Amino acid sequence: METKKLSFFERYLTGWVFLSILIGTFIGYLAPKSAEFLDKLSYAQVSIPIAICLFFMMFPIMVKIDFSNVKKAAKSPKPVGLTLVINWLIKPFTMYAIAYLFLGVLFKDMLSGTEMIHGQEVEVYRSYISGAILLGIAPCTAMVLMWGYLAKGNDALTLVMVAVNSLLMLFFYAPLGGLLLSVNQMPIPWETILLSVLIYVGLPLVSGYFTRKTIISNKGEDYFNRVFLHKLTPIAISSLLLTLVVLFILKGEYLISQPIDIGLIAIPLFIQTIVIFALGYLLSKIFKLSYEDAAPVAMIGASNHFEVAIATAVVLFGLNSGAAVATVVGVLIEVPVMLMLVRFCMKTKHWFARG
């Protein structure tokens, strides 16, 4: 059952990500002039090809969101409130704490080196932590629909939270990101992070809303769900993979010389995912939620909106930054870890009352 609802691209996303990383890395290593060419295709320090890819990566996600579900949040105050507390008051700070513990303390000596960010020399471990921060402040609004479905959770609750979190990102992503990046001692121009939120969250959200409304009014909801959305999923994932290829063309030589970094970054991201999932699952048990509500509460907190994180890292720190690489590692571990947690939910649903 787990594979029937996953598209071909989604089912093997981890493999596609690995392949994109390998292709980009070897192109960048074997043909270094390709990186110079891509670097020239920019305006005001923004890569035009990447900006286009990132938009088409975000737009299909936003089109899927039905914002009429926001008004339904009041009907489920306990699971909605618990999810919001975990996503916005707990998860961003645990992500920073865990990332700093591992990357800034335990692994610091293995992550030696510096890079230039906005004209300042920054230690590379701080750049990796910044990528983790950007993942931690972006609650998932795309693949979490799949995780909730596979775990046989409350799809209605998941849809409500996807709509609510998408709107809240417009208001909370920049302040939380600016705060934690400042604590991490990263040079961060506020106008840049605000602009990135408007471009890579606001613009796709608004265009997605009106596209959805127009197609449903003209073609009907059945056409929208069965035909239009089916065509969009490959576009979103293809844009993600093309972004990764370009990113690693620019980072190819560095990664070949520092291959262990990827594994070290993955450790705190994996631990953070497990910790937040466990917290959501435990609090759901304490607050006596049904299993159908407990599963999405834990899943939404555990998964990340890696598309927004990648886009923001690229805009803030550049394609060559360690922060951008760290967000890609988040993509790399997302699918296998979340499928593992889906199986855990299915085996432990007897811990909860049935909805």
C-alpha positions in Angstrom: 0.0 0.0 0.0 2.8 2.4 0.7 4.0 2.4 -2.9 0.6 2.7 -4.6 0.0 6.4 -3.8 3.7 7.4 -4.3 4.5 8.5 -7.8 7.6 7.1 -9.6 9.5 10.3 -8.7 8.4 10.4 -5.1 9.0 6.7 -4.5 12.7 6.9 -5.4 13.3 10.5 -4.4 16.3 9.6 -2.2 17.9 7.8 -5.2 17.2 10.7 -7.5 18.8 13.1 -5.0 21.9 10.9 -4.8 22.1 10.8 -8.6 21.7 14.5 -9.0 24.4 15.1 -6.4 26.8 12.7 -8.3 26.0 14.3 -11.7 26.5 17.8 -10.4 29.6 16.9 -8.4 31.4 15.2 -11.3 30.5 17.9 -13.8 31.8 20.5 -11.4 35.0 18.6 -10.8 35.7 17.5 -14.4 34.5 20.7 -16.1 35.2 23.6 -13.7 34.4 26.2 -16.4 30.8 25.1 -16.2 30.6 26.5 -12.7 32.1 29.8 -14.0 29.4 30.0 -16.7 26.6 29.3 -14.3 28.0 31.9 -11.9 27.7 34.6 -14.7 24.0 33.9 -15.3 22.9 36.1 -12.4 21.4 39.5 -11.6 22.0 41.4 -8.3 23.8 38.2 -7.0 20.7 36.1 -7.7 21.2 33.2 -10.1 18.5 33.5 -12.8 18.4 29.7 -13.7 18.1 28.8 -10.0 15.4 31.4 -9.3 13.3 29.9 -12.2 13.9 26.4 -10.9 13.0 27.3 -7.3 9.8 29.0 -8.4 8.6 25.9 -10.3 9.7 23.8 -7.3 7.5 25.8 -5.0 4.5 26.6 -7.2 3.1 23.0 -7.6 3.2 22.7 -3.8 1.2 25.9 -3.2 -1.4 25.0 -5.9 -2.3 21.9 -3.9 -3.2 23.9 -0.8 -6.9 24.6 -0.2 -6.9 27.6 2.1 -10.6 27.2 2.8 -9.4 24.6 5.3 -8.0 27.3 7.5 -11.4 28.1 9.0 -11.8 24.5 10.0 -8.8 24.8 12.4 -11.2 26.0 15.2 -13.0 22.7 15.0 -9.9 20.7 16.1 -8.4 23.0 18.8 -6.4 20.4 20.6 -4.4 18.7 17.8 -4.1 22.0 15.8 -2.8 23.9 18.9 -0.4 21.1 19.8 0.9 21.0 16.2 1.4 24.8 16.2 3.3 24.8 19.5 5.7 22.0 18.3 6.2 23.6 14.9 6.8 27.2 15.9 7.7 27.3 19.6 9.8 24.1 20.0 11.2 22.7 16.8 13.2 25.8 15.6 15.0 26.0 18.9 15.7 22.2 19.3 17.0 22.2 15.7 19.5 25.0 16.6 20.5 23.3 19.9 21.0 19.9 18.4 22.8 21.2 15.3 25.1 23.4 17.4 25.9 20.5 19.8 27.0 18.2 17.0 28.3 20.5 14.3 29.6 23.3 16.6 31.0 21.2 19.4 31.3 17.5 18.9 32.3 17.6 15.1 33.8 21.1 15.1 37.4 19.9 14.7 36.4 17.7 11.7 34.6 20.6 10.0 37.5 23.0 9.7 37.7 25.7 7.1 36.0 29.0 6.3 33.9 30.5 3.5 33.0 34.1 2.5 29.5 35.2 3.3 28.5 38.8 2.4 32.1 39.8 2.5 32.8 38.2 5.9 34.9 35.1 6.6 32.7 32.5 8.3 33.6 29.2 9.8 32.1 26.4 7.7 30.5 24.7 10.6 28.4 27.8 11.3 27.3 27.7 7.7 26.1 24.1 8.1 24.3 25.0 11.3 22.6 27.8 9.3 21.3 25.3 6.8 19.9 23.2 9.7 18.2 26.3 11.1 16.5 27.0 7.8 15.2 23.5 7.7 14.0 23.7 11.3 11.8 26.8 10.8 10.1 25.4 7.8 7.3 22.9 8.7 6.4 20.6 5.9 3.4 21.4 3.6 4.0 19.0 0.8 5.2 15.4 1.4 3.5 15.4 4.8 0.2 14.8 3.0 1.8 11.5 1.8 3.2 10.6 5.2 -0.2 11.2 6.9 -2.0 9.1 4.3 0.4 6.2 4.5 0.1 6.2 8.3 -3.7 6.2 8.0 -3.9 9.4 9.9 -6.6 12.1 9.9 -6.3 13.5 6.3 -8.6 16.4 7.2 -6.3 17.5 10.1 -3.3 17.3 7.8 -5.0 19.4 5.2 -5.9 22.0 7.8 -2.4 22.2 9.1 -0.8 22.5 5.6 -3.0 25.5 5.0 -2.4 27.1 8.4 1.4 26.5 8.3 1.7 27.9 4.7 0.1 31.2 5.9 2.1 31.3 9.1 5.4 30.9 7.2 4.7 34.3 5.6 4.8 35.9 9.1 7.1 33.7 11.2 9.8 32.4 8.9 11.8 35.6 8.5 11.7 36.7 12.2 12.6 33.2 13.5 15.3 32.7 10.8 16.8 36.1 11.5 16.8 35.5 15.3 18.5 32.1 15.1 20.9 33.0 12.4 22.0 36.0 14.4 22.5 33.7 17.5 24.6 31.5 15.2 26.7 34.6 14.4 26.0 34.6 10.6 25.9 37.8 8.6 22.3 38.1 7.7 20.8 41.2 5.9 17.1 41.4 7.1 15.9 42.8 3.8 17.3 39.7 2.0 15.5 37.2 4.2 12.3 39.2 4.0 12.6 39.3 0.2 13.3 35.6 0.0 10.1 34.8 2.0 8.1 37.0 -0.3 9.6 35.5 -3.5 9.8 31.9 -2.6 6.8 31.6 -0.3 4.5 34.6 -1.0 4.7 34.6 -4.8 4.1 30.9 -5.3 1.4 30.9 -2.6 -0.5 33.8 -4.3 -0.1 32.5 -7.8 -1.0 29.0 -6.6 -4.1 30.2 -4.9 -5.4 32.0 -8.0 -4.4 29.2 -10.3 -6.3 26.7 -8.2 -9.3 28.9 -8.0 -9.4 29.6 -11.8 -9.0 26.0 -12.8 -11.6 24.7 -10.4 -14.1 27.3 -11.5 -13.5 26.6 -15.2 -12.8 22.9 -15.3 -14.2 21.6 -12.0 -12.6 20.1 -8.9 -12.4 16.6 -10.3 -10.3 17.7 -13.3 -8.1 19.7 -11.0 -7.4 16.8 -8.6 -7.2 14.0 -11.2 -5.5 15.7 -14.2 -3.9 19.0 -13.3 -2.2 18.0 -10.0 -1.0 14.7 -11.6 0.9 16.8 -14.2 2.5 19.1 -11.6 4.2 16.6 -9.3 7.0 15.7 -11.8 7.6 19.4 -12.5 8.2 20.1 -8.9 10.5 17.2 -8.3 12.4 17.8 -11.6 12.9 21.4 -10.6 14.3 20.3 -7.3 16.7 17.8 -8.9 17.9 20.4 -11.5 18.5 22.8 -8.7 20.6 20.2 -6.9 22.6 19.4 -10.1 23.5 23.1 -10.5 24.3 23.5 -6.8 26.7 20.6 -6.8 28.3 21.7 -10.1 29.4 24.7 -8.1 30.4 22.6 -5.1 31.8 19.6 -6.8 35.5 20.1 -6.2 34.8 21.0 -2.5 32.7 17.9 -1.9 35.2 15.5 -3.4 37.8 16.9 -1.0 35.4 16.9 2.0 33.1 13.9 1.5 32.7 13.2 5.2 30.9 16.5 5.8 27.6 15.1 4.3 27.6 12.2 6.8 28.3 14.5 9.8 25.6 17.0 8.8 23.1 14.1 8.5 23.6 13.0 12.1 22.0 16.0 13.9 19.3 16.2 11.2 18.3 12.6 11.8 18.4 13.0 15.6 16.2 16.2 15.4 13.7 14.4 13.3 13.4 11.5 15.8 13.3 13.9 18.8 10.5 16.0 17.4 8.5 13.0 16.2 8.8 11.4 19.6 7.8 14.6 21.3 4.7 15.0 19.1 3.7 11.4 19.6 4.2 11.5 23.4 2.3 14.7 23.8 -0.5 13.3 21.7 -0.7 10.4 24.1 -0.7 12.7 27.1 -3.4 14.9 25.7 -5.4 11.7 24.8 -5.7 12.3 21.1 -6.9 9.5 18.9 -4.3 7.7 16.7 -5.7 9.3 13.6 -4.8 12.8 15.1 -1.6 11.7 16.8 0.0 10.4 13.6 -0.2 13.7 11.6 0.7 15.8 14.7 4.0 13.9 15.0 4.6 13.7 11.2 4.1 17.4 10.5 6.5 18.3 13.2 9.1 15.7 12.2 9.2 16.6 8.4 10.6 19.8 6.9 9.7 22.0 4.0 13.1 21.5 2.4 12.1 23.4 -0.8 11.7 26.6 1.1 14.9 25.9 3.1 16.9 25.3 -0.1 15.5 28.5 -1.8 16.2 30.6 1.3 19.8 29.3 1.8 20.6 30.0 -1.9 19.3 33.5 -1.7 20.8 34.3 1.6 24.2 32.7 1.4 24.6 31.7 -2.3 24.8 28.4 -4.2 28.4 27.9 -3.0 27.5 28.0 0.7 27.7 25.3 3.2 24.2 26.3 4.3 22.8 25.3 0.9 24.6 21.9 1.1 23.1 21.3 4.6 19.6 21.9 3.3 20.2 19.4 0.5 21.2 16.8 3.1 17.8 17.4 4.6 16.3 16.3 1.3 18.6 13.2 1.3 17.4 11.8 4.6 13.7 13.0 4.5 12.1 10.1 2.6 13.8 7.1 4.2 13.5 8.5 7.7 9.8 9.5 7.3 8.9 6.1 5.8 10.6 4.5 8.8 8.4 6.6 11.1 5.3 5.7 9.1 6.0 2.1 9.8 6.6 2.8 13.5 3.2 4.6 13.6 1.4 1.6 12.0 2.9 -0.8 14.5 2.1 1.4 17.6 -1.4 2.7 16.7 -2.8 0.4 19.4 -1.2 2.8 22.0 -4.0 5.3 21.2 -7.7 5.4 21.1 -9.3 5.1 17.7 -10.9 8.1 16.2 
